Amino acid sequence: MYCLRYGMILGVGLFLGVNAENAAAQGIGPSLADAQKALMEAGKSAEGMGVNLSCAVVDSRGTLVAFTRMDDARYFTADVAVGKARASAAFGAPSGGLSAIASLGLGEVIEGGKMLFLQGAVPITQNGQLVGALGCSGASAQQDEDAANAAVATIQ
């Protein structure tokens, strides 16, 4: 099953022009300490924008490493943040740029609908390897992505 999934992800990435090198070279994942540091920065960024976010860090397989939900962030933003992060980690690209994959319905095939191809998540690379992604939800799509970028910059 892993080979089929890996081959499908890499094949789709090549077909759609997603960063196939990152999709192929997946590391273990960000450490809990790095994930917590990034989530702290995402919170600071959100506060600076005057918004309340849920943010999630996943490893390269889409498994949750750490999560935070700010006071007053809407309840459903938790699942959205995780779904965005899973999509970004799976394809090694920002989640907002994966709309072609969404239009093919591959999120449903690959992860049973647990990926969301909406702007707001960015991949995490360390030592040139994709190790995961950080996704945020709760504000505008651009604010979600801005917070995610600020957070990931602290650990790369």
Buried (B, 14 or more C-beta within 10 A) or exposed (E): EEEEBEEBBBEBBEEBEBBBEBBBBBBEBBBEEBBBBBBBBBBBBBEEBEBBBBBBBBBBBBEBBBBBBBEEBEEEBBBBBBBBBBBBBBBBBBBBBBEBBBEEEBBEEBBEEBBBBBBBBBBBBBEEBBBBBBBBBBBEBEBBBBBBBBBBEBBE
